[in-house]
């Protein structure tokens, strides 16, 4: 899709969130063993927050990303870089 739309000036990108501190992960965060296991594998050492995703979305929506297309931006505290 990114290739098809690039000539029209349309960029197509995605955000891949890591473990986020949301209602969906409440059970994981409240379980001491599972929480510790997850945090040990996140280089940033913390759960992501929805506000961590805000800046990624703002980047893709801004002119600063005008020449960026076909990319997936991992917002995961370094999880994939391990």
Secondary structure, DSSP 4 states (H G I P E B T S, - for coil): -HHHHHTTT----EEEE-SB-SGGGHHHHHSHHHHHHHHHT-TT-S-B-HHHHHHHHHHHHSGGGTT--S-EEEESTTGGG-
